[in-house]
Amino acid sequence: MQAKVFFKQLVNSKSKALLGLFFSFLSIIIFLVNVEYYNDEKYDVFVENRIQQLSKVADDVIFDIKNNIKEVSEDEPDFKTLLSLSSLPVYIYEKGVLQYWSNDKLKLKYIEDKLFTYFVEDVVKKGNSFYYVRKSNIMLYNQDYEIFVIVPLLELRDYPTTIMSHYVDEFVFGTNEIPRIDKYKVNENYKPVYSKHKNYLFSIDVSKQVSIELFPWHIFIFSVLVATFFLLSALSSFITESIHKGASIYIMLSVFVIGVLALHEVVFSIVNNPIIKNEYEILSTLGSPLIPAWDSMGVIFIDLIFILLVYRWVTKNFKDLFSVQSMKTLNVKVKVALSSSLIILLFVILNLLEAVYLNVLQYALDLNAQFSVFDISISYILAHLIMLLGFLLAGVYSHVAFRIIGWWLDFYGKALAMLFSLLVIFCIQFIIEPFDLIVINVLSIFTGVTLIFDTTKYLRTGKFKAIMYLMSHIMLFSVLAAAVIEKNDTQKDEEFKQKFAYKLITNDATLKAFLKETINDVQDDDRVIDAVAFLNKPHAIEVTKLIKTDIMDLFGHRYDIRVNMAFDNGQVVNSEYTYQQLIDNFYDGPKNVPSDIIGLNNKMDLQKGTYSYLCNIPIIDKFEVTDTIGYCLIELNTKSLEGNYLQSSILDENYNINYKQEDYSYAIFFKKELIFSSGDYTYTNDFLQEFEIDEGSTLVSNFEYNGFEHLLLPNANNRIVVISSKEFNIFDFIRTFSTYFTIIVFFVFSYYSVKNYVADPKEYNRSFSSKVQAYLNVSIFFPIFTLAIVMGLVMVKSSRNDIQRQYIEKAQTVAINLFQSTDMDVVWTQEKELKLDNFISELSNIMQADIRFYDKKGFLKATSDDELFEAGILSEQLNPMAYVGIMQDKKTRLVLKERIGNLEYNTSYIGLKAFNTGDVMGVVSIPFFKSLNRFDDRTVEVVTTIMIIFTVLFITLLPIVHYAALSLLNPIKLIIPELNRITLSKKNEPIKYNSNDEFGLLVGEYNKMLSKLEESKKELERSQLESAWKDVAKQVAHEIKNPLTPMKLYLQQLERVATTDENPKLIKATKMLISQVDTLSGIVTSFSSFAQMPVPKKEVFNLSKVILECIMLHSSKGKIQFSNTQVGHDVFVEGDEKLTARILANLILNGIQAAKDDVPSNIIIDLYENGEKAIITVIDNGKGIPEEYQSKVFIPNFTTKETGSGIGLAVAKRGVEQMGGSIWYETKENEGSSFFVEFLMSSKEQ
């Protein structure tokens, strides 16, 4: 009830206006606070304050670490303990050697970046990146420890990718915009930033205005939208109230339009403000907006909200805004034409919304890459909200439109309007094809069913019918959503196939040109010549790294790059192999080496269907032109396309993780013969014979074949690349349909439940049918929902464990191979250096995974993905959590979740232990980039399967539950009319219900109640008759008794006179009259006793004694025999002794008087005990009571005797009942009667 009152108050226009003003005021405050630093005078102050706050946190971290180091007795820092103290990246050095790190993303080098110099607090520049460094020293056990807190402030990538984008510390700079900072530049634009000790740190450019988020801007946007909603709602309520009070409709409508436009303009001026627009990508311009005004996702969303609110107000005030009567009087042809226009407009709206959805979804997916299925961006969520809002708007429009059509057209008119509109639509579709066929077909069916059965009226007529009407809308829009998703996925699939196909064309002219240029540059590079000429291996290593870096910048994402240098003395830099062995390995053996290998060489890998390149560059002496002093070998091997390598994804600026390569099959044909294939699809040599492909053709569009969609890309070198993916089948459609169906059902039914409760909360308490329906729904759907959740959690956990087990097994396999194939155990015990680069590289190619090996101190010793470390993306330290788990907690294996840039993935770690001691010799690490994707794929599969099951069960069980509820309520509906017909004036018929269930028991009790009611009616009639007879008896006794006394005195006097006169006739007549007067007097006395019968006394008396006295009193009468065999010991009862004696005497007298002619009267009087009651039986052998008189025995004034008053038995019944007993009889004609008198026994004896 409190919720109802609250919502009722919100309906008031004043309350809405106050709420709108409150949120408007809140929005203004947030805006003013955030724009305080939006100028070139205060931004440097803001950054300086944030740097000083960061410094304070760093000081606290260093203080805690120092205290911990002093307390422990170990010589080295404890990783596990220090990790719990490090809220910032902390690194501890001892004599320039890193001993502890809380973060494995260290970019700074101790020597190279001059961390050894004296400073307390500084900002270090490395390349285009800046790092805040807080330094402190501590002396412990005669060892000098240096503690560094290093926080990246700004990291600019030379080649930013989807995964490795630029990084900005939003806490320090207050925004995600890239600031312009410099280390030593100070001028009017670059303002200095100082530490809390007033030491210069860096300078920041304040010439460009920057938006600061002291309060998040999304709170500001939310506040603006809420304020707009309440203000618009308040305006709507005010206009509606004014119209109802008699204000001019046109004036109020004008005010409403002006108010809506003003609010709309205010909101759009806010979202288009540069401060806000630059902050949110959802406000950026769409690539190709379908409607010019809808140029961003945010604008579309806000416009849909405005349209929905305005449309709701118009429909709510439809009768006030439009003349209903004049619409009814329109010509039938006009009505049909208008109805057809409304139907056509619905088709246009839905097709327009579909086009908008496709545009928005594509933009949302392009805007933010999804690195897992559940890595959902705001833009992606907003795209689906736009879809749901559009469906809601279309649903409201269709309801109103079909309601109007059903209101003014009959069945034939609706059929004509529908046929005409569909004819127009299909004609337009045939000519210009503006519509989607799925939308047309589904919407045609929905329109036909809705109009023919007039389902719009169900929304107000009945609960189940209303639910089914809503279900029809939900199913329609779920089908349309699935169609939109299918079309979007198809378009994205085709785009990805094209990119993937071009990626597979590896004989790249650009690469070949670059390598030829590189060959010339290397031959002319003095650093290369000097390194080779002087046999300077360290210098040669540095030069090869520079050459490799130059190539990696452009092609590192597609090729594994190796650069080696061979001296003329046979020594080779960066490899254990000789120069000739490197050549032989490239060509897979010395037999395959061509005669001329100088310069650029290439070969096709028939297993992979790709090209590899070898640059064999001779180094010529500067002074002896004919003298070759060495060689530089540059080898480029195409990386695996299976998606297992991590660096190929991170370094690829075109990488698209939304569509994973392992979901696709591909093949490469050379001269129309299959040379390589990969994936689920089985390619054959005659695959291309199914298609006609011209030699000079370019891109072939998608086509379907054998359940797959294929894309063919011919190449000029007689190579054809085929990319294949599974078709979007009916199961995919059902999965998408079920997802949207579940979501829409949840929101729609939640909305209507809240709405109905607020409108009438008592309905939930008083309606039994509502309770039955709700309980049945809960009893059926809640267990299903609970079971689905439990099963989903179990399956997800099982999938997670299964995937982790696979990763652990793969890492164990690598560790076993590494241990068995090397002398690691011997080397470790002898503390010798072991070279593993070549072995790990080969093992990486075999296992199709990146492999890293760390020594027992946690430092990288060998890796197959050295590009990541050389590019500075990863540091050479082991993940500290892995160090704690394996080195300190002695775990053999573990899997950790890690992150590089925007990418999150799992990495498995295996500890290599020595056989003889069990000590850890090193750690094998394998990152699994696809791990989260695989887990998410399985999770999505589980969730969508549950949603499919829910959808099927919901659709099938909903009507079953409804009819089950009806079957449960039918007995109640059967009883209710009978209860309403219960009366005391007529006979009540029992209910016929042939079942032994609970309702059968209820009906049985009801029928028993009816029989008791009939008995009560008879008792009531008897009581009413008895009461009436009391009044009559009192009146009769009064009227008759008064004249009887003088009559008797006169007759007695007359008798004396007759006796004196000795007149026999007169004497006889007088005596006869006196006798009749005595009889009348007795009758009057009986009537008087019945009318004035006092309440019997409550006393304990001996019933046996009373019976014996009555027998003795009447036994003196002739021709009467008594039998009292059952009257024995004393029986004490509660009652009136004298009244009981009179009742018993009356019964004996009635038995005597009922005797047959010439038959002696035989009276049997028995007394027996029945529990707490004593029962007297008086049995005679008289004539019995005729059947027609049996119902009148206890009625006053009824008698079968000529001289009886008919009062005796009535007095007896009343007396017995007043004493708490009962009296009844049994009789048979010509056999006699038996009267039974029941008394309550007493435990007291007198």
Buried (B, 14 or more C-beta within 10 A) or exposed (E): EEEBEEBEEBEEBEBBBEBBBBBBEBBBEBBEBBBEBBEBEEBBEBBBBBBBEBBEBBBEBBEBBBEBBEEEEEEBBBBBBBBEBBEBBBBBBBEEEBBBBBBBBBBBEBEEBEBEEEEEBBBBBBEEBBBBBBBBEBEBEEEEBBBBBBBBBBBEBEBEBBBBEBBBBEEBBBBBBEBBBBEEBEEEBBBBBBBBEEEBBBBBBBEEEBBBBEBEBEBBBBBBBBBBBBBBBBBBBBBBEBBEEEEEBEEBBEBBEEBBEEBBEBBBEBBBBEBBBBBBBBBBEBEEBBBEEBBBBBBBBBBBBBBBBBBBBBBEBEEBBEEEEEBEEEEEEEBBBBBBBBBBBBBBBBBBBBBBBBBBBBBBBBBBBBBBBEBEBBBBEBBBBBBBBBBBBBBBBBBBBBBBBBBBBEEEBBBBBBEBBBEBBEEBBEEEEEBBEBBBEBBBEBBBEBBEEBBBBBBEEEBBBBBBBBBBBBBBBBBBBBBBBBBBBBEBBBBBBBBBBBBBBBBBEEBBEBBEEBBEEBBEBEBBBBBBBEBBBEBBBEBBBEBBBBBBEEBBBBBBBBBBBBBBEEBBBBBEBEBEEBBBBBBEEEEEBEEEEEEBBBBBBEEBBBBBBBBBBBBBBEEEEEEEBBBBBBBBBBBBBBBBBBBBBBBBEEBBBBBBBBBBBBBBBBEBEBBBBBBEBEBEEEBBEEEEBEEEEEEBEBEEEEEBBBBBBBBEEEBBBBBBBBBBEEEBBBBBBBBBBBBBBEEBBEEEEEEBBBEEEEEEEEBEBBEBBBEBBEEBBEEBBEEBEEBBEEBBEEBBEEBBEBBBEBBBBBBEBBBEEBEBBEBBBEEEEBEBBBBBBBBBBEBEBBBBBBBBBBBBBBBBBBBBBBBBBBBBBBBBBBBBBBBEEEBBBBBBEBEBBBBBBBBBBBBBBBEEEEEBBBBBBBBBBBBBBBBBBBBBBBBBBBBBBBBEBBBEBBEEBBEBBBEBBEBEEBBEEBEEEEEEEEEBEBBEBEEEEEBEEBBBEBBEBBEEBEEEBEEEEBEEBBEEBBEBBBEBBEEBBEEBEEBBEEBEEBBEEBEEEEEEEBBEBBEEBBEEBEEBBEBBBBBBBBBEBEEBEEBBBBBBBBBBEBBEEBEEEEEBEBEBEBBEEEBBBBBBBEBBBBBBBBBBBBBBBBBEEEEEBBBBBBBEEEEEBBBBBBBBBBBBBEEEEBEBBBBBBBBBEEEBBBBBBBBBBBBBEBBBBBBEBBBEEEEBBBBBBBBEBBEEEE
